Amino acid sequence: MQKAASLPLPPADAQAASDTLAARIGESIDAAGGWIGFDRYMALALYAPGLGYYSGGSAKFGRDARDGSDFITAPELSPFFARTLARQFAPLIAQGLPRMMEFGAGTGRLAADLLLGLEQEGRLPQEYAIVELSGELRARQQETLAQRAPHLAARVRWLDALPDSFEGLIVGNEVLDAMPVQLYARIDGRWHERGVARTEPGAAAAFHFEDRVLADADVPAMQRDIPGDHDLVTETHAEAEGFIRAVGAMLARGAAFFIDYGFPAAEYYHPQRTGGTLMCHYRHHAHPDPFLYPGLQDITAHVNFSGVAAAAVETGLTVSGFASQARFLMNAGITELLMALDPSDARAFLPQANAVQKLLSEAEMGELFKVIALTRGLDDGTDASEPLAGFARGDRCHTL
Ligand SMILES: C[S@@+](CC[C@H](N)C(=O)[O-])C[C@H]1O[C@@H](n2cnc3c(N)ncnc32)[C@H](O)[C@@H]1O
């Protein structure tokens, strides 16, 4: 695959770190006999200790390439995202769920703004636990909390392992899309697993895709069911689904909200989606080459929300809501929150209104991003439909 000509070159020290990671990945490929599944490559490129994209020193989150960042997420875009989530969470906290847990907290912006929002709602959680794989991000989260919500920072703690049991609220924004995926390619009517092999020294990239023919019995059911015999590439999400099962096993009572880009299976595995959803982000350029600058760029795939729902149900959780981000935020009151600002103060109002517009617009994040709520024990003695206001209109659970 050719490097996109428009992508900026990394600075020398970042390139050196990337070369070190590429050498480590190369050793893993050699140790495995010359080929690894794409999920293994993605796990190393994103999470190899000290060198992976999330575990290394890249800026990652930010507004544009000038700050060295690669992409922006909803909590970074606008505090109204977290403040609206706080409106959904406040009545649940009031129902005896005073603990919160966030997965993959990025810069800590969501944690800080959620705590500030819940303080405004008069429903501060007793404790806010963060589960973060990256030591570098953990340090940034501590800094953000100290700056944005110093009086609330003492409520936050970081977990090194999941507790056996948890009662409370769980949130994860853009965490599932960052979990390694397997790739499958149907070529001339035959299914292959698409993995990664080393390229000859001197080639433009250190790695390339290599396909291995699969015996019929090894083709995942979801793939086997895609109608037609035209060529296509697609993904499966064993790690994300295993993660949801672990969350389900842990959640004794409460609700877990995951927000991410993706679709139900019928849309995800639609025969017309022939190119899959694998995507990379480097300095705010989206492109399809996962072998560019290993460790310096994000690699991601859309979420199969039917798989998430099925994994949750397997552990006895209830899927209590599934909606587009726009629907969820509007149901939960983002417009009322925005209207509390003074529109005649254009300098303050316009940037906030524009950012909220990006969260809601169908052409931006409003439709592609979805919110799924997985619950346990909310319907015994409490009315689950009232607290889950975010799904009051436009719920799409039936599509999962
Ligand atoms: C795309 S970033 C999103 C960060 C942040 N939530 C936001 O919205 O800005 C993905 C995050 O998920 C984290 N992550 C990935 N897999 C995880 C797991 N199994 N447990 C906890 N965090 C994880 C990464 O380290 C990273 O912080």
The ligand as an ORCA input file, in Angstrom:
! r2SCAN-3c Opt
* xyz 0 1
  C      -9.888      6.665     21.221
  S      -9.323      6.752     22.862
  C     -10.710      7.528     23.651
  C     -10.320      8.327     24.855
  C     -11.426      9.070     25.589
  N     -12.439      8.169     26.090
  C     -12.068     10.133     24.729
  O     -13.208      9.976     24.367
  O     -11.398     11.125     24.442
  C      -9.367      5.098     23.384
  C      -8.993      4.875     24.839
  O      -9.354      3.538     25.214
  C      -8.314      3.001     26.019
  N      -8.514      1.534     26.042
  C      -8.481      0.660     25.020
  N      -8.751     -0.589     25.438
  C      -9.012     -0.503     26.762
  C      -9.373     -1.452     27.786
  N      -9.505     -2.748     27.513
  N      -9.572     -0.995     29.032
  C      -9.427      0.310     29.318
  N      -9.072      1.244     28.405
  C      -8.861      0.848     27.157
  C      -7.064      3.573     25.376
  O      -5.934      3.459     26.188
  C      -7.533      5.026     25.164
  O      -7.411      5.786     26.345
*
